[in-house]
Amino acid sequence: MVLFLTLLVAGIALIAIGAGVDGMLYLTSAGVLLLIADLLYLAARSVWRSPRRPAR
């Protein structure tokens, strides 16, 4: 969970800096890609940790 929150804060910070500073579009795109990777990580982690109970 710490990794998820760290990546989330880093992505938001990159988007904010990239949007605020003129000519830093690559920071905005890097932040968006980081947020997408973070959401994929969260989805994969929830799938891996789901308990698999046998059907009765």
Residue pairs with C-beta under 8 A, 6 or more apart in sequence:
3 41
4 38
4 41
4 42
4 45
7 34
7 35
7 37
7 38
7 41
8 35
8 38
10 31
10 34
11 31
11 32
11 34
11 35
11 38
12 31
12 35
13 31
14 27
14 28
14 30
14 31
14 34
15 27
15 28
15 31
15 32
15 35
16 31
17 24
17 27
18 24
18 25
18 26
18 27
18 28
18 29
18 30
18 31
19 28
21 27
